[in-house]
């Protein structure tokens, strides 16, 4: 199979399934070996013709996984793997200069928002949080010449609001800013922000990219190998934030089945959203795949083959009823995180705490690959208050 720089007729799912089709040259293995060495032999002239000198800035197994992600995201600059999604995201903000201005979403991943509120003032970087589904609000928040980064998250966790990536990119670029997109809840199977004008896309690779709840990782993919992209590489290498080879090896395993998992999880999420819309215990279903969802039109334009694997439901009887329903499930697992093959349920306001924009009656659902009838039946019984002994 030709390498990723050579024109070829193969689809992204075919290339991902074969991990770019590379064959290990010594044994002819179809699975790349795991490279764990921390140091590498110098050449007689004291150079490193192999391209590897030490494990902190670079690793061959990490490069293999990065190549697949860059291919999926159509990232001309390539991809960089980090030790966590937070490490990847915070590297982008760390690369800014004192005096810069940032615009970020009002509704976004809570841990990152908390970090931004605490750290940006200490770095003398101003930040405004705006509802990113309102382009007028974004336009009003921009400070041409001073705003250097617009960060969006779409769909936005946990309300699953949708931001128009192409429109946000035009506004950001007109103000002299870069656009970075947290696309964790979409995955490159459903949305490729770089093709819509974004400069950087970030994923918590812990989630659906890995999909097996056994790796913590993050990744950045870039549109152009410019000075800012180079700065991100320096931050990763200098800070020792690269992903470990064992985790990269497991991630590579998962990327081979990403298309299948993402399609199955998205289809089940859509079916559950439709069924739950008419459930008497549910007052609202938040899912961009529903035709009456406020973000549906934009999502239909920028998402391919489905609307993702995440949805939230609001419980008509309120907060305590939501918590009680989550306590009754048997198949769904009460746990944080998302994107795994197992379905998870969480009362998100309890996790985020005071100041959270998350409604107290909301349950966040991460849909896995179980039979959708089983998932609905378990949730339906929990919502109806079925406490019969065989459900304990």
N, C-alpha and C positions, 0 to 999 in steps of 0.2 A: 504494500500500500504506500502511496506517495506521502511525504511529510506534509505538515499543515500549510506550508508555503507554496505548495505545488497545486495548480488547478486539478480538480478531480470531480467525478460525478456523484460522490457519496454524500448522503444526508448526515446532519449532525448526530442523529440518534445512532447511525451505523458507526460513525467514528468514535462516539462515546462508548458504545458497547464493546469495542475492541481496544479501548484506551489509546486511540490514535493509530492502532494497527502495528505498533512497534513490536519487534521480535527481539528477545535477548540474544545477542550474537554468539555467545559461547555455547549455551545449551540448546538454543532455538526454542526456548520457553515462550509461550504466548502471554504469560503474566510476568511483568517486570519484577526483578528482584528487589528486596528491601535493602537499602543502603544505610548502614548505621555508623559507619566510621566517622570519628570526630576530626581526624586529621589526614593529610594526603601527602604523598611523596613529592618532593621537589625534583625538578629536572636538573641535569648536570650544570646548566647555566643559571641555576637558582630560580628559574621561573616555574610556572604551573601551566603547562600546555594542556592539561586536562580540563582547565577551567575551575578546578576546585582546590581550595587551600585550607579551609577550616569550616567546621559545621555550623558555626553561629550565623554567618551571613548566607549560607547556601547549602543545598542538599539535593542530590540527584532524584530521590524519590519525591521530594517536594516539587521539583521541576516537572515531573511526569504529571502529577495532579494539576498543577498550574496550567499546563498546556491544554488539558481537556477543558478546564473551566474557561480559559481564554477563547478556545474554539467555540464553546457554547454561547458565550457572551459577544462573540464577534469583536473581541478586544484587540485592536491593533498594537497597543502598548504591551499586551500580555496581562498576566495576573500575578498577584503576590499573596501567598498564604501566610496567615498569622496564627498565633496560638489561641485566639478566641475572636468572636465577633466584636467584642468590645475593643480588643487590641487593634483590630483593623479599623473600626470606626474612629476611635480616638486618635489614631495616627493621622487621619485626614485633618482633624482640628489642630493637632500639635504642629502640623506643617505650616500653619498660618503665622502671620507676624503680629506683634503688638500694634494695636491701633486699627486692626482689621475689623470688619463688621460681618456678622453671620445672620442669616435668616433660616430658621428651623421650624418644624411643624409643631402646632399646638398639641396634636395627638400623635404620639410616637412611642417607640420603645422606652419604657419608663426608666430603666437603669441608665440609658444614655442621656435622657433628658436631665436626670438628676446630676449626672457627671458634668454636663454642660453648664447647668446653673451654678455648680460649685467651682468649676475650674476656669471657665471663660473669664470671669472678672479677675481672677488671680493672674491671668496671662494678659490682662489689659485688652481683651477682645470683647467687643460689644455683641450682644446677641438679642434678637427679637424672635418670639414664638408667635406664629400666625396660623390661621386655618388654611392649610395649603390647597384645599379643594376650592377655595375662593381666590381666583387669580387677581381680582382687584385688591384684595388684602395683601397678597404677595407683592404686587406692583407698588403699593403704597409704602411697604416696609423697606424696599430697596433704596440704597444710598449710592447712586452712581459714583464710581471712583473709589468708594470706601468699602462697599460690600464686596467681599472676595469669595464668599462661598454661600450657595443656597443648598441646603440639605433637605431632601424630601424623603418620605417613606410611603410607598404605595404598593398594595393596600396598607393603610396605617393601623397599626396594632394598638388597641383591641377593637376599635370601632369599624375598621376596614373601610375607611374613607379612601377615595381614589383621587389622586392628583394627576392632572394632564401633564405628562412628562415633556412632550414636545413644546407645549406652550410655556411651561416653567423654564425650559432651556432657553427659549427665545428671550424671555424677560431677563433671566440671569445674565446671559451673554450681552444683551444690550446695556446692562449696568456695569459690565466689566467683571462679572463674577463667574466662577465655575459652578456647575450643577453636579451634585453628588446624589445618588439615589440608593437608599436602602431597599433592596428588592428581595429581602429574605422571604416574605410571604408570597411572592409571585414565582420565584425560581426562574432561571433562564429558559425553561421550557415554555413558560407562559408569557414572559415579558423580557425584552432585551433593551434596556434603557439606552445603551450606547448608540443603538441604531435610531433612536428617537431624538438624539441631540445631547444626551448627558455626557459629561466628561469622565465621571468615575461611577462605578456601581459597586456596592458593598453587599455582601451576604454574611450572615451568621451561618457558616457552613456546618455548624452543629445541627442545624435544622434539616430541611428536606434535602440539601445537597448530600449530606451523609445519610440521614434518614433512619439510622438504626440505634440512636440514643447511646452510642458508645464512643463518640469522638467530640471534643470541644475544639472548634476551629473557626477562623474567619478568613475572608478573602476580599481583596480589592481587584477590580479589573479596570483598565484604563483605555480611553479612546486614543490618546496620543502620548508618545514617550517624550514629554516635554520636561522642563525644569522642575515643575511641581511633582511630576511622577517620579523623577529621579530623587527628589527630596524624600518622598515616601519610602523609597528603597533604603536611603541612608538612615532614616528613623528606624526602620525595621531591623537593619543590620546592627546599628549602634546600640539599640535598646535590647537586642537579643530576643525579639518578638516573633521569630520565625516558628512555624509549626514543626513539631518533631516528626521524624521519619516514620515511626510506627503509626501515628495518627494520619499522616499523609497516605500511607499504604492502605489503611482502612478506608479513607476517603476515596481513594482511587477505586477500590472495590465497589463502593456505593455509586459512584458516578456512572458506572457501567449500566446500572439498572434505573437511573434517574428518570428516563423518559417513561418507563412502564409504571413506576411508582407515582410519579406526578400525575399521569393521566388517570390512574385508578383512584387516587385520593381526591382529585378535583371532581371526577364524576360522582363519587359518593357524597362529597360535600354539597354539590348542587342538588342531589336527590334529597338529602337530609334537609336542606334549606327549604325546598318545596314542601316537604311533608310537615315541617315544623311551623310553617306560616299559618296553617289552619289548626294548630294544636291549642286547645282551650287554656292551657297553662302558660302559653307564650304570648306576650304582648307585642313583640317585635323580633324579627330576624334580620340581622345585619350581615349581608352577603352581597357583593357587587354583581353576582351572577343573576340575581332576581331582577326581573324587568322593571319593577317599581323602585329599585334602590336608587338613591340620588346619584351614585357614581356609575350606574350601569352603562350609560352611553359612552362615557370616556373609557371605561374598562373594556367594553366590547371593541373599541377602536385600537387599544394598545396591548391587549392580552390575546394570546393565540390559544385556541383549542381548550379553553376552560378558564375558570375564574379563581383558581387556587383552592387550597385545601383547608382554609381557615374561615370560620364563621363565628358569630356570637349570637346569643339569644337573650332577650330580656324577659324576666319572669313576672307574670301579671300580679302575683301576690306579694312581690317585693323581695327585699334582701334576705330575710330569714328563710323564706321559701326557696330561694335560689341556693343558699348554703345547704339546706336540708336535701334538696334534690341531688346536689353533687355528692352528698354523703350516702345516697341510696344506690348509686350505680354499681354494677358488678363487672361489666365488660369494659366500660370506659375506665381510665385510670386517673385518679386525682393527683395531678402532678404538673409542675411548671415545665415549660419548653413546648416545642411544636415541631411538626414536620416529620415525626417518626412514623414507622410502620404501625405502631400501636396508637390507638385513639386516646386523647387526653382531654380532661375537662378541668376547668379551674374557675373559681370565684376570684376574678382578677382584682377587684377593688381591695380585697383583704391583703393581697400581695403588695399592691402599690402603696397602700396606706394613705395618710392625710394628703390632700392636695391633688390626688389623682383625678383626671377627667373621666375616669371610668364610672359609669352608673353603678350604684350598689346592687341593683337587681340583675346585673349582667353575668352570664356564664360564658367563658371563652371555650370554644371547641376546636381542637386540632384533630382532623379526620385522618385515620390511618387506612390500612388496606383490608380490614376485616369485612365480612359480609354486611352490606348496608342494611339489610333487614334486621340483623342482629343488633347493629348499632342503634337503629331507631327503636326497636323493641325494648332494649335496655333503658334508653333515655325516656321513652314514653312511660314505662312503669315507674321510673324514678320521679318524673314530673307529676304523675298521678298520685304519688304517695304510697306506692305499693311496698309495704313493709312485711309481707308474708315471710314465714321462716325460710322458705327455699331461696329467698333473695338475700339472705344474710351472709 
